[in-house]
Amino acid sequence: MKSPAEIIELMLAGDAFSNGLGMEVLHIEPGKCKIRMQVNEGMVNGFNIAHGGITYALADSAMAFASNAHGVQCVSIETAISHIKKVHINDVLTASCTTLSRNRKVGIYEVKVTNQSDELVAHFKGTVLISDREW
């Protein structure tokens, strides 16, 4: 069985989106993940704040890495996010994912997205379907 780090390396090798956003994995273990990225000019909306999809993408990737780090392939089946605080150009965002519940077929995860001042900017919750396919 592959290690969590090997699994994330495989996932990132084919993940043009996460790589294109500049996501960096800080910590990985089965069921837990911490990743970081910096907001740039190409990530803002018409209000000159980060598009909501930026925090969503970061949280979604954190959940994907945490859930897949168990060694079997997982895909999201339901997610939700609450945007709590504005995110600006040059903010450094960190997404910390933890497992709330996991059984043979379904896992539920929570992701807290914070800025460089450790202020909560978004709260994400997601459910993944757990397959029988090993990495």
Secondary structure as UniProt FT lines:
FT   HELIX           4..13
FT   HELIX           16..20
FT   TURN            21..22
FT   STRAND          24..29
FT   TURN            30..31
FT   STRAND          32..38
FT   HELIX           41..43
FT   TURN            46..47
FT   HELIX           52..68
FT   TURN            69..70
FT   STRAND          72..83
FT   TURN            89..90
FT   STRAND          92..102
FT   STRAND          106..114
FT   TURN            116..117
FT   STRAND          120..134
//
